[in-house]
């Protein structure tokens, strides 16, 4: 679910509902939207279709029962793009809000979970065995055949991963859960781990909100607010400590090296 769309998928097809228009509407546009048939806001696409983005989708439920040799296994979306993973390792990239197939990427493994960063430049991929990898969607590289291709797998790989979350306000920050440790990464470099078994529900403003769901489910009728934990990442902790120890002027260089509005 994004700020404007809800996407749901079966193995053969995906459904898109544009529940909100991104831009501000004039009175005339509001009247036009009110007259628009429901089918214009809800569309279904078969995974083997090649939509052009010219409004060729419609609410045809028969597409949901048409078979495919390469089923859907994962989806994710941002305000700009929709990514659909297939069992073969292929990932389809569609534009939003006009749904057009604009790129196909080929991976050597099947995605179990996909997650886009805040500017839609990179996708994190967790496979069925808990291996986390990253793919740069816009990188242009030369293949072994001498052809220019779009998209590049990054060198970082982590194992035993069961959860991850990108920061909402920084495309290079993300948090990863490995067994009972949480790692925060900046530009693919990890900080020291934090011991926790919480599920990451939000990462914003240099703070991570984590929920101890296993503890909550032991007595779900009486949840304890202590099971919701907020973690500050290292740059925020270090900035605060530096300011207390040496003052603002001496701390400014560290903040310039780790820029974020909250630090200033």
C-alpha positions in Angstrom: 0.0 0.0 0.0 1.4 3.4 -1.0 0.0 6.9 -0.5 -2.1 6.6 -3.6 -2.4 2.9 -4.5 -3.3 -0.5 -3.0 -1.8 -3.5 -4.8 -2.7 -7.1 -4.3 -1.4 -10.2 -6.2 -2.2 -13.8 -6.9 0.3 -16.1 -8.6 -1.1 -15.2 -12.0 -2.2 -11.5 -11.8 -2.0 -8.3 -9.8 -4.8 -5.9 -8.9 -4.3 -2.1 -8.5 -6.7 0.3 -6.9 -5.9 4.0 -7.1 -7.7 5.1 -4.0 -6.3 8.7 -4.0 -5.1 11.1 -6.7 -1.7 12.5 -5.9 -2.1 16.0 -7.1 -4.5 18.7 -5.8 -7.7 18.7 -7.8 -9.6 21.7 -9.2 -13.4 21.8 -9.0 -13.7 20.7 -12.7 -11.3 17.7 -12.1 -13.3 16.7 -9.0 -16.4 16.5 -11.1 -14.6 14.5 -13.7 -13.3 12.0 -11.1 -16.8 11.7 -9.7 -18.1 10.7 -13.2 -15.3 8.3 -13.8 -16.4 4.7 -13.8 -15.2 2.5 -11.0 -13.2 0.4 -13.5 -10.9 3.4 -14.2 -9.6 3.4 -10.7 -9.4 -0.4 -10.3 -7.4 -2.5 -12.8 -6.2 -6.1 -13.1 -3.1 -7.1 -15.1 -2.0 -10.7 -15.9 1.7 -11.2 -15.2 2.3 -12.2 -18.8 0.7 -9.0 -20.2 2.9 -6.1 -21.4 0.9 -3.0 -20.5 2.0 0.2 -22.3 0.9 2.7 -19.6 -1.7 4.2 -21.9 -4.7 3.2 -19.8 -5.0 -0.2 -21.3 -5.8 -1.9 -18.0 -9.4 -2.6 -16.8 -11.2 -4.7 -14.2 -11.3 -8.0 -15.9 -11.4 -10.8 -13.3 -10.9 -13.5 -15.9 -7.2 -12.5 -15.9 -7.0 -13.8 -12.3 -7.7 -17.3 -13.4 -5.5 -17.5 -16.5 -2.5 -19.7 -15.9 1.2 -18.8 -16.2 4.4 -20.8 -16.3 6.3 -18.3 -14.1 4.1 -17.3 -11.1 4.3 -14.2 -9.0 6.1 -14.6 -5.7 6.6 -11.0 -4.3 5.5 -7.4 -4.8 6.5 -4.0 -3.6 5.6 -0.4 -4.6 6.5 3.2 -4.1 4.8 6.4 -5.3 6.7 6.1 -8.6 7.1 2.4 -9.4 5.7 -1.1 -8.9 8.0 -4.2 -8.7 6.7 -7.7 -9.2 8.9 -10.7 -8.6 8.5 -14.0 -10.4 9.6 -17.5 -9.3 12.2 -17.6 -12.1 14.1 -14.7 -10.5 12.8 -12.1 -13.0 11.6 -8.8 -11.6 9.1 -6.6 -13.6 9.3 -2.9 -13.1 6.1 -0.9 -13.9 5.5 2.8 -13.8 2.9 4.4 -11.6 0.2 5.8 -11.7 0.0 4.9 -15.4 0.9 1.2 -15.3 3.4 0.5 -18.0 6.0 -2.3 -18.1 9.3 -0.4 -18.4 12.0 -2.8 -17.4 12.8 -6.5 -16.6 15.6 -7.5 -14.3 17.0 -11.0 -14.1 18.3 -12.5 -10.8 19.7 -15.9 -10.0 17.3 -16.6 -7.1 13.7 -16.4 -6.2 12.6 -13.4 -4.1 10.5 -14.0 -0.9 10.3 -10.3 0.1 11.0 -7.1 -1.8 11.4 -3.6 -0.3 12.1 -0.3 -2.1 14.1 2.6 -0.5 12.6 6.0 -0.2 13.7 7.4 -3.6 13.0 4.1 -5.5 16.6 3.7 -6.6 17.4 0.5 -4.8 15.4 -2.7 -3.8 16.3 -5.0 -1.0 15.6 -8.7 -1.7 15.2 -11.5 0.9 15.1 -14.9 -0.7 13.5 -18.1 0.7 16.6 -19.1 2.7 16.9 -15.7 4.4 19.7 -14.3 2.3 19.5 -10.5 1.9 20.8 -8.8 -1.2 20.5 -5.4 -2.9 19.9 -4.3 -6.4 20.5 -0.9 -7.9 17.6 -0.3 -10.3 19.1 2.6 -12.2 22.8 1.7 -12.5 24.0 1.3 -16.1 26.7 -1.3 -16.5 28.4 -3.2 -19.4 27.6 -6.9 -19.5 29.9 -9.8 -20.3 28.7 -9.5 -23.9 29.6 -5.9 -24.2 26.0 -4.6 -24.0 24.9 -1.9 -21.7 22.3 -3.1 -19.2 20.2 -1.3 -16.6 20.4 -2.6 -13.1 23.2 -4.0 -11.0 23.4 -6.3 -8.0 25.4 -4.8 -5.2 28.1 -6.6 -3.4 26.5 -6.6 0.1 25.0 -10.0 1.2 23.7 -10.9 4.6 22.5 -14.3 5.9 19.8 -15.4 8.4 17.8 -12.3 7.7 14.1 -12.3 8.7 13.2 -8.6 8.6 14.5 -5.4 7.2 13.3 -1.8 6.8 14.5 1.2 4.8 14.6 4.6 6.5 11.7 6.8 5.3 13.9 9.9 5.0 17.3 8.6 3.8 17.8 6.3 0.8 21.1 5.0 2.2 19.9 4.0 5.6 18.3 0.7 6.5 17.9 -1.7 9.4 18.2 -5.5 9.3 17.2 -8.3 11.7 19.6 -11.3 11.8 18.5 -13.9 14.4 18.4 -11.8 17.6 20.5 -8.9 16.4 19.5 -5.7 14.7 22.1 -4.0 12.4 21.8 -0.5 11.0 23.6 0.2 7.7 24.6 3.5 6.2 25.9 3.3 2.6 26.1 -0.5 3.0 28.4 -0.2 6.1 27.1 -1.7 9.3 27.0 -0.2 12.8 27.6 -2.4 15.8 24.5 -4.7 16.4 21.8 -4.2 18.9 20.5 -7.3 20.8 16.8 -7.5 20.2 14.1 -9.8 18.8 11.7 -7.1 17.8 10.0 -6.6 14.5 10.9 -3.3 12.8 7.8 -1.2 12.2 9.3 2.2 11.5 12.6 3.8 10.7 12.6 7.6 10.5 14.3 10.6 11.9 17.3 8.5 13.0 15.1 6.4 15.3 13.9 2.8 14.8 10.6 1.7 16.4 10.5 -2.0 17.1 7.7 -4.2 18.5 8.2 -7.4 20.5 5.3 -9.3 18.8 6.2 -12.6 20.4 5.8 -11.1 23.8 2.5 -9.4 22.9 1.0 -12.6 21.5 1.6 -14.3 24.8 -1.2 -12.2 26.2 -2.7 -10.2 23.3 -5.7 -9.0 25.3 -3.4 -7.0 27.6 -0.6 -5.6 25.5 2.2 -3.8 27.4 3.6 -0.6 26.0 7.0 -1.7 27.2 7.0 -4.1 24.3 7.3 -1.2 21.9 11.0 -0.1 21.9 12.6 3.0 20.3 16.3 2.8 19.3 18.4 5.7 18.3 21.0 5.0 15.6 24.7 5.6 16.3 25.1 8.9 14.6 22.3 10.4 16.8 23.8 9.0 19.9 27.3 10.0 19.0 26.2 13.6 18.1 24.5 14.0 21.4 27.5 12.7 23.3 29.9 15.0 21.4 27.8 18.1 22.0 27.7 17.3 25.7 31.5 16.6 25.9 33.1 19.2 23.5 30.3 21.6 22.5 28.5 22.5 19.3 31.4 24.1 17.4 33.7 21.1 17.8 30.8 18.7 16.9 29.9 20.4 13.6 32.4 18.4 11.6 31.0 15.1 12.7 27.5 16.3 11.8 28.7 17.4 8.4 30.1 13.9 7.8 26.8 12.3 8.9 24.2 14.9 7.7 20.6 14.7 8.7 18.1 17.5 9.6 17.6 16.2 13.1 21.3 16.5 13.9 21.3 20.2 13.0 
